[in-house]
Amino acid sequence: MAHLVRWGILGTGGIARAFAQTLRQTPDARLVAVGSRTAAGAEAFARDFGARTCASYAALVACPDVDIVYVATPHAMHAENAMLALAAGKAVLCEKPFTMNAREAERVVALARSRGLFLMEAMWTRFMPALAALRRIVANGEIGDVALVQADFGFAASVDPEHRLNKRELGGGALLDLGIYPLSIACALLGPVQKLRAQAVIGPTGIDLSTGFTMLHRGGAMSVSNCSLRARTPCELTVSGSLGNVRMERMFHMAQSLTVTAADGSTRSVATPFLGNGYVHEAIAAGEALCAGLLEHPLMTHEETLAGMRTLDEIRAQIGLRYAADDAATAWPA
């Protein structure tokens, strides 16, 4: 018998609203409470989604009827907010990027493990039907031995220096908002990264406007990715092997179809429709793992999250991008 999963949402921004809408379409899920730094923010959100208002993050994580907290705050707050929820005994689904750096991620994961609590990075593309279909095509040998993954993700973002994407103190930049998507899928398909090379264009506010990185993976395959806040790119991802390739169509992170091209040039299309706005699949996965008593999900493990953060750290080191969290020694709940 299915168990009802009672959610709390920490934060009231755009991604929080998208996830609240998702929970309306997710079986055996209910949004119970929402927490904001201000009572007004929480009340407006709660009215729209029929949830209880919590006038602080601390009040939200203290709610006895909340099973799992979705952390939907700006990047720079993820570690602190996730630690707050874990310290209160709540399971956590934390929006990507999981934290600002690997050091923060290690602390969050260590706390979850020590408390025996479920924790997952909200990398929703890991749970989309398109990636599952792509994995099956590769596993069936249809495109032969995979040697290369190529992906891009870019759009023309606001140039306002006060916009979140352009503010270094909020974790702005193309890499953490966009580059993390091709990086995550490349690692999911090709395995851990052994070596990488990266270059970037740094903007006037100190964030990366465009970043490109090439990664050599443990199995010998390569991935080539780029991301940009100034270029409207095709936003496609292609996996190529000795017998052909598979392309996740435009806006690959929410692809509704794949194209398989054989060595002789013949093609076929594979439909990969998703539920709701796409976040439904990760909400279902997190709820099922929580009800099963798991501490992590097999499709987005703690070690994969930590490895991804270490890779992001190395890319940032090579392009000279540092955030306040790289220098801070913040004391969070333990």
Summary of the structure (lengths in Angstrom):
residues: 334
radius of gyration: 19.7
end to end distance: 34.9
largest distance: 61.8
contacts: 1180
relative contact order: 0.16
helix: 38%
strand: 26%
